[in-house]
Amino acid sequence: MIVTATGLNMRLFGGVDITVDGRPVDLSTSVVYRGMMLSGVPNWVMAVGYTKSSWTLKIGLLGKSFIELLRHMDARGYDTATAVAPDGTGTAPIIDLDAGYMLRAKHALPRQGDEMPWQIKNVFIEDRKMFRGSVVTDALEFSSRLDREFDSGRATVEGAGR
């Protein structure tokens, strides 16, 4: 017996509806930063392994980068990190698979950029070179609750100092 169609439809992130400040996020407009963060979505880190190599090789690189990011934030008192793709960033599909379930979900998937750190490499050696550099770059914006309260004028004089 040959089954020619499975009818599988992808549900990104388990079907969770992602919102930022009460507004739904259109994942198809997000660009993936270093294969782990979505532009415009604060504190969102994901892990997607290689499609043509060992899944866990990529996950190990992403895990180390995530720890580096958390240490950077903790050392400076930040509680929020947001990847911000530059205006005019060219994009391409996030995963290079032509399976039917991928093609059906293509319109809803985040995108990858056309240059680093927005590109997703599917070769461990190339990725390892990129991940040797710091995960913290000017493509990330950081803030803390105190910064946000001060910017909105809600911070008290006692709470404004660090």
Secondary structure, 3 states (H helix, E strand, C coil): CCCCCCCCCCCHHHHCCCEECCEECCHHHCEEECCCEECCCCCCECCCCCCCCCHHHHHHHHHHHHHHHHHHHHHHCCCEEEECCCCCCCEEECCCCCCHHHHHHHHHCCEEECCCCCCCCCCHHHHHHHHHCCCCCCCEEEECHHHHHHHCCCCCHHHHCC
